[in-house]
Amino acid sequence: MKNAVQRFGKFLSAMIMPNIGAFIAWGLITALFIADGWIPNEKLAGLNGPMLNYLLPLLIAYQGGKLVGGDRGGIMGAIATVGVIVGAPDYPMLMGSMIMGPLAGFVIKKFDKAMEGRMPAGFEMLINNFSVGIFGMLMAILGFYAIGPFMSAILVILSNGVEILVNHGLLPLAAIFIEPAKVLFLNNAINHGIFTPIGIEQAASAGKSIMYMLEANPGPGLGVLLAYWLFSKDRATKDSAPGAIIIHFLGGIHEIYFPYILMNPVVIIAPILGNICAIFFYSVTGAGLVGPASPGSIIAYLSMTPKGGTLITILGVIIAAGVSFVVASPIVKMAGSKSLEEAQKQKDSMKAEAKGIANAAAPAGADVAAEDIKKIIFACDAGMGSSAMGATKFRNRIKSLNLGITVTNTSVDNVPSDADVVVCQHILKERAAKSAPQARLVTLDNFLQDPNLDSLYAELKERADGGSTTTAPEEAKTKTAVSDAKEETNSGVLVKEGIKTGLASVDKETAIRAAGRLLCDLGYVDENYIDAMVAREKLVTTYMGMGVAIPHGTSDAKETVKKTGIVVMQYPDGVDFGDEKAYLVIGIAGVGDEHLEVLGKVAASLEDENLLESLKKDADVDKIMKALG
């Protein structure tokens, strides 16, 4: 249950956090220009309503739809949420957008999955555009008649509930749940799922809301850190506290103090009591902020304070810090504790758990069991050639296992957060671990033929066999993979003029420059792309295995690509790529994913050893064009 709530909170946070800048912009406009603001301006205050009612819900909906259904899901989410907004004109539809955005993304994702392999050639753009338009319209109608009115009723209930708590002096008790939730990384579910939407509703009518002050107050954590700084018996902990105070209080990174709580769990009483006193003070004085203070820095806290409320806001922070410090001090003095290092490891483990993963801090990658693998990402520097080829071949390899696993590719610095396994070359291991701490890392020498890939396949095959999944014979799998690839069309990515056969053996750099020169001569790239191909090779080899190399430019060189193109250079005697020989040097210049089709055909051809040997040494231009074009 806790893990489910944590994952839900993380998803809510993922919708809100990228748009915090927009919330701050809206909050500053509100604080500065409304009638009671710092510098009232009736015309500029007119920005408040459109930003609150349209901009913020649409941004959240787009982000939510994109998280579920990619770019198409984001567009769907925005279209559908217009229906929610118009269907509930009396309330800002932040909560409505949090529902409609992901729902619309889910709808288009399911449609796209159903259409995989079924789109007639040449009709892809028509189907893609009209599907978003038609489903977007239907979802907008659903939002207008159902989601909007329903969310209006929910907001009325929640707002009335908060009003009852305030009127009866019970709101301070919320701290009993807020502070432990922060340490357990459950705060996102509470803060972004409940407090922010209610706060926006209150701020829209009253100009401010106390809901923004409940979780973001830096005072409770500050009191705990001060107590450790002054009274901790452990020198390392004592010395670390001042730096943590700066990061927490000024930077707004509250999780910096979580390990200090975990060292002595009973210390949690201190921030609870500190926040209770602060919320009580804010309730009595009628305090509130005009927008969400995120991150929870004193700077953000004060910047969202309305005119005339600065002193009250500061006093509430002081009260929270003071009470927290007084309560925490004797506990820190008397109680034994685990080391700060142990507590930090515990915090990292809990944070990973909050993201629905395990061992996020492990340098070699997380320990993801075979039965939990749903998405495998092949990652290289640019996400253009090596990883695309590797992903295509492995996707074909596991297709007959019928496990429903997604296999795709990307650049190593942009691995999606839902990746379960990341496959990359050894030299990119650290970057991959940083980009995807939740994923298991599979490192290798080349993407096509490596023992570690064989081990991963063996795990998945065992999973399929254990699940009584029918596994097709290897010959049938190969035939299917090649057949699937042949059904696609080249669309001019590979042309006969881009194929050179029977070339004399040269050194690696000369071969790469020759491929780049041909790409340039055919109008695919600028001259600068050639040097970028050589630079990419120096970063990490583009040798794929099985006698194939796929040189391409660095990620920074994508702006030099004019259009997608591939050239094939055949060297019957081979070109030395380190300890290996490449007989096919395939130069790539990709715009988006347009080049992946040909790479898929190359990968399919690799399944047929006789065909591959012919392509490497004997095939003429027409045969290569037939096999790959």
C-alpha positions as CSV (number, residue, x, y, z in Angstrom):
1,M,0.0,0.0,0.0
2,K,2.8,2.4,0.9
3,N,4.6,1.7,-2.3
4,A,1.5,2.3,-4.3
5,V,0.9,5.6,-2.6
6,Q,4.6,6.6,-3.1
7,R,4.4,5.8,-6.8
8,F,1.2,7.7,-7.1
9,G,2.8,10.7,-5.3
10,K,5.8,10.5,-7.6
11,F,3.6,10.5,-10.7
12,L,1.7,13.6,-9.3
13,S,5.0,15.3,-8.6
14,A,6.2,14.5,-12.2
15,M,3.2,16.4,-13.5
16,I,3.7,19.4,-11.2
17,M,7.4,19.8,-10.8
18,P,8.4,20.6,-14.4
19,N,5.8,23.4,-14.3
20,I,6.8,25.0,-11.0
21,G,8.3,27.9,-12.9
22,A,4.8,28.7,-14.3
23,F,3.3,28.5,-10.8
24,I,6.0,30.9,-9.5
25,A,5.3,33.3,-12.4
26,W,1.6,33.2,-11.6
27,G,2.3,33.6,-7.9
28,L,4.5,36.6,-8.4
29,I,2.0,38.3,-10.7
30,T,-0.6,37.7,-8.0
31,A,1.6,39.0,-5.2
32,L,2.7,42.1,-7.1
33,F,-0.2,43.3,-9.2
34,I,-3.6,42.5,-7.7
35,A,-5.5,45.2,-5.8
36,D,-3.9,44.2,-2.5
37,G,-0.5,43.5,-4.0
38,W,2.8,45.2,-3.6
39,I,2.5,47.3,-6.7
40,P,-1.2,47.2,-7.8
41,N,-1.7,47.3,-11.5
42,E,-5.2,46.5,-12.8
43,K,-4.1,45.7,-16.3
44,L,-1.2,43.4,-15.4
45,A,-3.5,41.8,-12.7
46,G,-5.6,40.7,-15.7
47,L,-2.9,38.1,-16.4
48,N,-3.8,36.3,-13.2
49,G,-7.1,34.7,-14.3
50,P,-6.0,33.3,-17.7
51,M,-2.8,31.9,-16.2
52,L,-4.7,30.2,-13.4
53,N,-7.6,29.0,-15.4
54,Y,-6.0,28.0,-18.6
55,L,-2.1,28.0,-18.6
56,L,-1.5,26.0,-15.5
57,P,-4.1,23.3,-16.1
58,L,-3.0,22.9,-19.7
59,L,0.7,22.6,-18.8
60,I,-0.1,20.0,-16.2
61,A,-2.4,18.1,-18.5
62,Y,0.3,18.1,-21.3
63,Q,2.9,16.9,-18.9
64,G,0.6,14.2,-17.5
65,G,-0.4,13.0,-21.0
66,K,3.3,13.0,-22.1
67,L,4.3,10.9,-19.1
68,V,1.8,8.2,-20.2
69,G,1.6,8.5,-24.0
70,G,4.7,10.5,-25.1
71,D,4.4,13.6,-27.2
72,R,1.1,12.5,-28.7
73,G,-0.2,11.8,-25.2
74,G,0.8,15.4,-24.2
75,I,-1.2,16.9,-27.1
76,M,-4.2,14.7,-26.3
77,G,-4.0,15.7,-22.6
78,A,-4.1,19.4,-23.5
79,I,-7.0,19.0,-26.0
80,A,-9.1,17.0,-23.6
81,T,-8.5,19.3,-20.6
82,V,-10.0,22.2,-22.5
83,G,-13.3,20.3,-22.1
84,V,-12.7,20.0,-18.4
85,I,-11.9,23.7,-18.0
86,V,-15.0,24.9,-20.0
87,G,-17.1,22.3,-18.2
88,A,-16.2,23.7,-14.8
89,P,-16.0,27.5,-15.3
90,D,-16.3,28.3,-11.6
91,Y,-13.1,26.5,-10.4
92,P,-9.5,26.3,-11.5
93,M,-9.2,22.8,-12.9
94,L,-5.8,21.8,-11.5
95,M,-7.1,18.5,-10.1
96,G,-9.2,18.0,-13.3
97,S,-6.1,18.3,-15.4
98,M,-4.2,15.8,-13.2
99,I,-6.9,13.2,-14.1
100,M,-7.7,14.1,-17.7
101,G,-4.1,14.5,-18.9
102,P,-2.9,11.0,-18.0
103,L,-6.3,9.5,-19.1
104,A,-6.0,11.1,-22.5
105,G,-2.4,10.0,-22.8
106,F,-3.5,6.4,-21.9
107,V,-6.2,6.4,-24.6
108,I,-3.8,7.4,-27.4
109,K,-1.1,5.0,-26.1
110,K,-3.6,2.1,-26.4
111,F,-4.6,3.2,-29.9
112,D,-1.0,3.4,-31.0
113,K,-0.3,0.0,-29.6
114,A,-3.3,-1.5,-31.4
115,M,-2.1,0.1,-34.6
116,E,1.5,-1.2,-34.4
117,G,2.3,-3.1,-37.7
118,R,-1.2,-2.4,-39.1
119,M,-0.8,1.1,-40.7
120,P,-0.8,1.0,-44.5
121,A,2.4,2.4,-46.0
122,G,2.0,6.1,-46.8
123,F,-0.9,6.6,-44.5
124,E,1.0,7.0,-41.3
125,M,0.8,10.8,-41.0
126,L,-2.9,10.8,-41.9
127,I,-3.7,8.2,-39.3
128,N,-1.5,9.7,-36.6
129,N,-2.9,13.2,-37.0
130,F,-6.6,12.3,-37.3
131,S,-6.4,9.8,-34.4
132,V,-5.2,12.6,-32.1
133,G,-7.9,14.9,-33.5
134,I,-10.8,12.5,-33.2
135,F,-9.9,11.0,-29.8
136,G,-9.0,14.5,-28.5
137,M,-12.4,15.8,-29.5
138,L,-14.1,12.8,-27.8
139,M,-12.1,13.2,-24.6
140,A,-12.8,17.0,-24.6
141,I,-16.6,16.2,-24.8
142,L,-16.2,13.7,-21.9
143,G,-14.3,16.3,-19.9
144,F,-17.0,18.9,-20.6
145,Y,-20.0,16.7,-19.5
146,A,-18.4,14.4,-16.9
147,I,-14.9,15.1,-15.6
148,G,-15.4,18.9,-15.2
149,P,-18.6,18.8,-13.2
150,F,-17.4,15.8,-11.2
151,M,-14.2,17.6,-10.2
152,S,-16.1,20.7,-9.3
153,A,-18.1,18.7,-6.8
154,I,-14.9,17.1,-5.4
155,L,-13.3,20.6,-4.9
156,V,-16.4,21.8,-3.1
157,I,-16.2,18.8,-0.7
158,L,-12.5,19.2,-0.1
159,S,-12.7,23.0,0.4
160,N,-15.5,22.7,2.8
161,G,-13.6,20.0,4.7
162,V,-10.6,22.2,5.0
163,E,-12.8,25.1,6.1
164,I,-14.3,22.9,8.9
165,L,-10.8,22.0,10.1
166,V,-9.8,25.6,10.1
167,N,-13.0,26.8,11.9
168,H,-12.6,24.1,14.6
169,G,-8.9,24.6,15.1
170,L,-8.0,21.2,13.8
171,L,-5.8,22.1,10.9
172,P,-2.5,22.0,12.9
173,L,-3.0,18.3,13.5
174,A,-2.3,17.8,9.8
175,A,1.4,18.1,10.8
176,I,1.1,14.7,12.5
177,F,0.8,13.2,9.0
178,I,2.9,15.7,7.0
179,E,6.3,15.4,8.8
180,P,6.5,11.6,8.8
181,A,5.2,11.6,5.2
182,K,8.1,13.8,4.2
183,V,10.7,11.5,5.7
184,L,9.0,8.5,4.1
185,F,8.8,10.3,0.7
186,L,5.0,10.3,0.8
187,N,4.8,14.1,0.8
188,N,4.3,14.3,-3.0
189,A,1.0,12.5,-2.8
190,I,-0.2,14.8,-0.1
191,N,1.3,18.1,-1.2
192,H,0.8,18.0,-5.0
193,G,-2.3,15.8,-4.9
194,I,-4.3,17.7,-2.3
195,F,-2.7,20.9,-0.8
196,T,-1.8,22.6,-4.1
197,P,-5.1,22.2,-5.8
198,I,-7.0,23.3,-2.7
199,G,-4.6,26.2,-2.2
200,I,-5.1,27.4,-5.7
201,E,-8.9,27.3,-5.2
202,Q,-8.6,29.3,-1.9
203,A,-6.1,31.8,-3.4
204,A,-8.3,32.4,-6.4
205,S,-11.1,33.7,-4.1
206,A,-9.1,35.1,-1.1
207,G,-5.8,36.0,-2.7
208,K,-3.9,33.6,-0.5
209,S,-4.0,30.2,1.1
210,I,-2.6,28.6,4.3
211,M,-2.5,25.3,2.4
212,Y,0.7,26.4,0.7
213,M,2.3,26.8,4.1
214,L,1.7,23.4,5.6
215,E,4.4,21.3,3.9
216,A,6.9,23.8,2.6
217,N,7.8,25.6,5.9
218,P,11.6,25.1,6.3
219,G,11.4,25.8,10.1
220,P,10.7,22.3,11.4
221,G,13.7,20.8,9.6
222,L,15.9,23.8,10.5
223,G,15.3,23.1,14.2
224,V,16.4,19.5,13.9
225,L,19.6,20.4,12.1
226,L,20.5,23.1,14.6
227,A,20.1,20.6,17.4
228,Y,22.5,18.2,15.7
229,W,25.0,21.0,15.1
230,L,25.1,22.1,18.7
231,F,24.6,18.9,20.6
232,S,25.5,15.8,18.5
233,K,28.2,13.7,20.1
234,D,29.4,12.4,16.8
235,R,32.0,14.7,15.3
236,A,31.2,13.8,11.6
237,T,27.5,14.5,12.2
238,K,28.2,17.7,14.0
239,D,30.5,19.0,11.3
240,S,28.0,18.1,8.5
241,A,25.1,19.9,10.0
242,P,26.1,23.5,9.0
243,G,26.3,22.6,5.4
244,A,23.0,20.8,5.6
245,I,21.4,23.9,7.2
246,I,22.4,26.0,4.2
247,I,21.2,23.5,1.7
248,H,17.9,23.0,3.5
249,F,17.0,26.5,4.6
250,L,18.3,28.5,1.5
251,G,18.3,25.8,-1.1
252,G,14.9,24.3,-0.1
253,I,16.1,20.7,-0.4
254,H,14.3,19.3,2.6
255,E,15.4,15.7,2.1
256,I,18.9,16.8,3.3
257,Y,17.7,16.5,6.9
258,F,15.9,13.2,6.5
259,P,19.0,11.1,7.5
260,Y,19.3,13.1,10.7
261,I,15.7,12.0,11.6
262,L,16.5,8.4,10.6
263,M,19.6,8.4,12.9
264,N,17.2,8.8,15.9
265,P,13.6,8.1,14.7
266,V,12.1,9.5,17.9
267,V,13.4,12.9,16.7
268,I,10.5,13.0,14.3
269,I,8.5,14.3,17.3
270,A,10.4,17.6,17.0
271,P,9.4,18.7,13.5
272,I,5.8,17.4,14.1
273,L,5.4,19.7,17.2
274,G,7.2,22.5,15.5
275,N,4.9,22.4,12.5
276,I,1.8,22.1,14.7
277,C,2.7,25.3,16.5
278,A,3.5,27.1,13.2
279,I,0.2,26.0,11.6
280,F,-1.7,27.1,14.7
281,F,0.0,30.5,14.6
282,Y,-0.7,30.9,10.9
283,S,-4.4,29.9,11.4
284,V,-4.9,32.4,14.2
285,T,-3.3,35.2,12.3
286,G,-5.0,34.4,9.0
287,A,-1.7,33.9,7.2
288,G,-1.3,32.4,3.7
289,L,0.8,32.4,0.6
290,V,-0.3,33.5,-2.9
291,G,1.2,30.5,-4.6
292,P,3.1,27.2,-3.9
293,A,6.5,27.7,-2.4
294,S,8.6,25.2,-4.3
295,P,11.3,24.2,-3.4
296,G,10.7,24.8,0.3
297,S,13.3,27.5,0.7
298,I,12.9,30.5,2.9
299,I,13.5,32.5,-0.3
300,A,10.6,30.8,-2.1
301,Y,8.5,31.0,1.1
302,L,8.9,34.7,1.4
303,S,8.5,35.4,-2.3
304,M,5.0,33.9,-2.2
305,T,4.0,36.0,0.8
306,P,1.4,38.7,0.1
307,K,1.9,42.3,0.9
308,G,1.8,43.0,4.6
309,G,2.3,39.3,5.6
310,T,6.1,39.1,5.6
311,L,6.5,39.5,9.4
312,I,3.8,36.9,10.1
313,T,5.4,34.4,7.6
314,I,8.9,34.9,9.2
315,L,7.5,34.5,12.7
316,G,5.8,31.2,11.8
317,V,9.1,29.9,10.5
318,I,10.9,31.0,13.7
319,I,8.2,29.4,15.8
320,A,8.5,26.1,13.9
321,A,12.3,26.1,14.1
322,G,12.3,27.1,17.8
323,V,9.9,24.4,19.0
324,S,11.6,21.8,16.8
325,F,15.0,22.8,18.2
326,V,13.9,22.7,21.8
327,V,12.3,19.3,21.5
328,A,15.1,17.7,19.4
329,S,18.0,19.0,21.6
330,P,17.6,16.7,24.6
331,I,16.8,13.7,22.3
332,V,20.0,14.3,20.4
333,K,22.0,14.7,23.6
334,M,20.8,11.6,25.3
335,A,20.0,9.0,22.6
336,G,22.5,6.8,20.9
337,S,22.3,6.8,17.1
338,K,23.5,5.0,14.0
339,S,26.1,6.8,12.0
340,L,25.1,9.5,9.5
341,E,26.5,7.3,6.7
342,E,24.2,4.5,7.7
343,A,21.3,6.8,7.9
344,Q,22.2,8.3,4.5
345,K,22.1,4.8,2.9
346,Q,18.8,4.1,4.5
347,K,17.4,7.4,3.1
348,D,18.7,6.5,-0.4
349,S,17.0,3.1,-0.1
350,M,13.8,4.7,1.0
351,K,13.9,7.2,-1.8
352,A,14.4,4.5,-4.3
353,E,11.5,2.6,-2.8
354,A,9.4,5.8,-3.1
355,K,10.1,5.7,-6.8
356,G,9.0,2.0,-7.0
357,I,12.6,0.8,-7.5
358,A,15.4,-0.9,-5.6
359,N,19.0,-0.1,-4.9
360,A,19.0,3.3,-6.6
361,A,22.3,4.2,-5.1
362,A,24.1,1.0,-6.3
363,P,26.9,2.0,-8.6
364,A,26.4,-1.0,-10.8
365,G,22.7,-0.4,-11.3
366,A,19.6,-1.6,-9.5
367,D,18.8,-5.3,-9.0
368,V,15.7,-5.7,-11.1
369,A,14.5,-9.3,-11.3
370,A,13.7,-10.8,-14.8
371,E,10.0,-11.1,-13.9
372,D,9.8,-7.4,-13.3
373,I,11.3,-6.3,-16.6
374,K,8.9,-4.4,-18.7
375,K,11.1,-1.9,-20.6
376,I,14.7,-2.4,-21.9
377,I,16.6,0.6,-23.2
378,F,19.7,0.4,-25.4
379,A,21.7,3.6,-24.8
380,C,24.6,5.1,-26.6
381,D,26.1,8.6,-26.7
382,A,23.7,10.1,-29.3
383,G,20.9,7.5,-29.3
384,M,21.2,7.4,-33.1
385,G,23.0,4.4,-34.5
386,S,24.6,1.9,-32.2
387,S,21.8,1.7,-29.7
388,A,19.2,1.7,-32.4
389,M,20.7,-1.3,-34.1
390,G,21.2,-3.1,-30.8
391,A,17.6,-2.5,-29.7
392,T,16.2,-3.7,-33.0
393,K,18.2,-6.9,-33.0
394,F,17.3,-7.7,-29.4
395,R,13.7,-6.8,-30.0
396,N,13.6,-9.3,-32.8
397,R,15.4,-11.8,-30.7
398,I,12.9,-11.8,-27.8
399,K,9.8,-11.3,-30.0
400,S,8.8,-15.0,-30.0
401,L,9.0,-15.1,-26.1
402,N,5.7,-13.1,-26.1
403,L,6.6,-11.3,-22.8
404,G,5.2,-7.9,-23.8
405,I,8.6,-6.2,-23.1
406,T,9.3,-2.9,-24.8
407,V,12.7,-2.6,-26.3
408,T,13.8,0.8,-27.6
409,N,16.8,3.1,-27.7
410,T,17.9,6.6,-26.6
411,S,20.9,8.7,-25.8
412,V,22.6,7.7,-22.5
413,D,21.8,11.0,-20.9
414,N,18.0,10.8,-21.6
415,V,17.0,7.3,-20.4
416,P,13.3,7.4,-19.4
417,S,12.5,7.0,-15.7
418,D,10.5,3.9,-16.3
419,A,13.3,1.9,-17.8
420,D,13.9,-1.4,-16.0
421,V,17.1,-2.4,-17.8
422,V,19.7,-0.2,-19.6
423,V,22.1,-1.8,-22.0
424,C,25.2,0.3,-22.8
425,Q,28.9,0.0,-23.5
426,H,31.3,-0.2,-20.6
427,I,32.6,3.3,-21.0
428,L,29.1,4.8,-20.7
429,K,28.3,2.9,-17.5
430,E,28.7,5.8,-15.1
431,R,26.6,8.1,-17.2
432,A,23.9,5.5,-17.6
433,A,23.8,4.9,-13.8
434,K,23.4,8.6,-13.2
435,S,20.7,8.9,-15.9
436,A,18.7,5.8,-14.7
437,P,19.5,4.9,-11.1
438,Q,16.4,2.8,-11.0
439,A,17.5,0.4,-13.8
440,R,19.7,-2.6,-13.9
441,L,22.7,-2.0,-16.1
442,V,23.9,-4.5,-18.6
443,T,27.3,-3.4,-20.0
444,L,28.9,-4.9,-23.1
445,D,31.6,-4.5,-25.7
446,N,29.3,-4.4,-28.7
447,F,25.5,-4.3,-29.2
448,L,25.1,-7.3,-31.5
449,Q,27.1,-10.1,-30.0
450,D,28.0,-10.1,-26.3
451,P,27.8,-12.7,-23.5
452,N,26.0,-10.3,-21.3
453,L,23.2,-9.9,-23.8
454,D,23.1,-13.7,-24.1
455,S,22.7,-13.9,-20.3
456,L,19.9,-11.3,-20.4
457,Y,18.1,-13.3,-23.1
458,A,18.6,-16.5,-21.1
459,E,16.9,-14.9,-18.1
460,L,14.0,-13.7,-20.2
461,K,13.6,-17.1,-21.9
462,E,13.6,-18.8,-18.5
463,R,10.8,-16.4,-17.5
464,A,8.9,-17.2,-20.6
465,D,9.3,-21.0,-20.2
466,G,8.3,-20.7,-16.5
467,G,5.2,-18.8,-17.5
468,S,4.2,-21.6,-19.9
469,T,4.8,-19.2,-22.8
470,T,5.2,-20.9,-26.2
471,T,8.5,-20.1,-27.7
472,A,8.9,-20.4,-31.4
473,P,11.9,-22.2,-32.8
474,E,15.0,-20.0,-33.6
475,E,14.5,-20.5,-37.3
476,A,10.9,-19.3,-37.2
477,K,11.9,-16.3,-35.1
478,T,14.6,-15.3,-37.6
479,K,12.2,-15.7,-40.5
480,T,9.6,-13.6,-38.8
481,A,12.1,-10.9,-37.9
482,V,13.4,-10.7,-41.5
483,S,9.8,-10.8,-42.9
484,D,8.7,-8.0,-40.6
485,A,11.6,-5.8,-41.7
486,K,11.0,-6.5,-45.4
487,E,7.4,-5.2,-45.1
488,E,8.7,-1.7,-44.4
489,T,9.7,0.8,-47.1
490,N,12.9,2.7,-47.4
491,S,11.4,6.2,-48.3
492,G,14.8,7.3,-49.8
493,V,16.9,7.0,-46.7
494,L,19.1,4.5,-48.6
495,V,19.7,5.1,-52.3
496,K,21.9,3.2,-54.7
497,E,24.3,6.1,-55.0
498,G,24.9,5.7,-51.2
499,I,26.3,2.1,-51.6
500,K,29.9,1.5,-52.4
501,T,31.2,-2.1,-52.8
502,G,34.5,-3.8,-53.2
503,L,36.5,-1.0,-51.5
504,A,40.1,-1.5,-50.7
505,S,41.0,-1.8,-47.0
506,V,41.9,1.4,-45.2
507,D,42.4,2.6,-41.6
508,K,39.4,3.3,-39.4
509,E,39.4,7.1,-39.6
510,T,39.7,7.0,-43.3
511,A,36.8,4.7,-43.6
512,I,34.7,6.9,-41.3
513,R,35.6,10.0,-43.2
514,A,34.8,8.3,-46.5
515,A,31.3,7.4,-45.2
516,G,30.9,11.0,-43.9
517,R,32.0,12.4,-47.2
518,L,29.5,10.3,-49.1
519,L,26.7,11.5,-46.7
520,C,27.8,15.1,-47.4
521,D,28.0,14.6,-51.2
522,L,24.4,13.2,-51.2
523,G,23.1,16.2,-49.4
524,Y,22.3,14.5,-46.1
525,V,24.7,16.5,-43.9
526,D,27.0,19.6,-43.7
527,E,30.8,19.2,-43.9
528,N,31.1,19.6,-40.1
529,Y,29.3,16.3,-39.6
530,I,32.3,14.4,-40.9
531,D,34.6,15.6,-38.1
532,A,31.7,14.9,-35.6
533,M,31.7,11.3,-36.8
534,V,35.5,11.0,-36.1
535,A,34.9,12.6,-32.7
536,R,32.1,10.2,-31.9
537,E,34.4,7.2,-32.6
538,K,37.0,8.6,-30.2
539,L,34.4,8.8,-27.5
540,V,33.3,5.2,-27.8
541,T,33.6,2.7,-30.7
542,T,30.7,2.4,-33.1
543,Y,31.8,-1.2,-34.0
544,M,28.6,-3.2,-33.4
545,G,30.0,-6.8,-33.8
546,M,29.5,-9.4,-36.5
547,G,31.7,-7.4,-38.9
548,V,29.5,-4.3,-38.9
549,A,30.3,-0.7,-37.8
550,I,27.8,2.2,-37.7
551,P,29.7,5.4,-37.5
552,H,27.7,8.6,-36.9
553,G,28.0,12.1,-35.4
554,T,27.9,13.1,-31.8
555,S,24.6,14.3,-30.3
556,D,25.9,17.9,-30.6
557,A,26.2,17.5,-34.3
558,K,22.5,16.8,-35.0
559,E,22.0,20.4,-36.2
560,T,24.3,19.7,-39.1
561,V,22.0,17.0,-40.4
562,K,19.9,18.3,-43.3
563,K,17.8,15.1,-43.8
564,T,17.9,11.5,-42.8
565,G,20.3,9.3,-44.8
566,I,22.4,6.1,-44.7
567,V,25.3,5.0,-46.7
568,V,26.8,1.6,-46.9
569,M,30.6,1.0,-47.5
570,Q,31.6,-2.6,-48.2
571,Y,35.3,-3.5,-47.4
572,P,35.8,-7.2,-48.3
573,D,39.1,-7.4,-46.6
574,G,37.9,-5.5,-43.5
575,V,38.7,-2.3,-41.7
576,D,40.4,-2.6,-38.3
577,F,38.1,-1.3,-35.5
578,G,40.4,-2.0,-32.5
579,D,40.7,-5.7,-32.2
580,E,37.8,-6.4,-34.6
581,K,37.3,-6.0,-38.4
582,A,34.4,-4.3,-39.9
583,Y,33.4,-5.3,-43.4
584,L,30.3,-3.2,-43.6
585,V,30.8,0.4,-42.5
586,I,27.3,2.0,-42.4
587,G,27.3,5.8,-42.1
588,I,24.2,7.3,-40.5
589,A,22.7,10.8,-40.3
590,G,19.4,10.8,-38.6
591,V,16.6,13.3,-38.2
592,G,14.3,12.0,-35.4
593,D,13.7,8.3,-35.9
594,E,13.5,8.2,-39.7
595,H,16.7,6.1,-40.0
596,L,15.5,3.4,-37.7
597,E,13.7,1.6,-40.5
598,V,16.8,0.8,-42.4
599,L,18.7,-0.1,-39.2
600,G,15.9,-2.6,-38.5
601,K,16.5,-4.2,-41.9
602,V,20.2,-4.4,-41.2
603,A,19.5,-6.0,-37.8
604,A,17.1,-8.5,-39.5
605,S,19.7,-9.3,-42.1
606,L,22.2,-10.1,-39.4
607,E,19.9,-13.0,-38.3
608,D,20.7,-14.7,-41.6
609,E,24.4,-15.7,-41.4
610,N,24.7,-16.6,-45.1
611,L,23.1,-13.3,-46.2
612,L,25.3,-11.3,-43.8
613,E,28.5,-13.0,-45.2
614,S,27.4,-12.1,-48.7
615,L,26.6,-8.5,-47.8
616,K,30.0,-8.1,-46.2
617,K,32.1,-9.5,-49.0
618,D,30.4,-10.6,-52.2
619,A,27.2,-8.6,-52.7
620,D,26.8,-5.9,-55.4
621,V,24.9,-2.7,-55.1
622,D,21.6,-4.2,-56.3
623,K,21.8,-7.0,-53.8
624,I,22.6,-4.7,-50.9
625,M,19.8,-2.4,-52.0
626,K,17.4,-5.3,-52.1
627,A,18.4,-6.5,-48.7
628,L,18.5,-3.2,-46.9
629,G,16.4,-0.8,-49.0
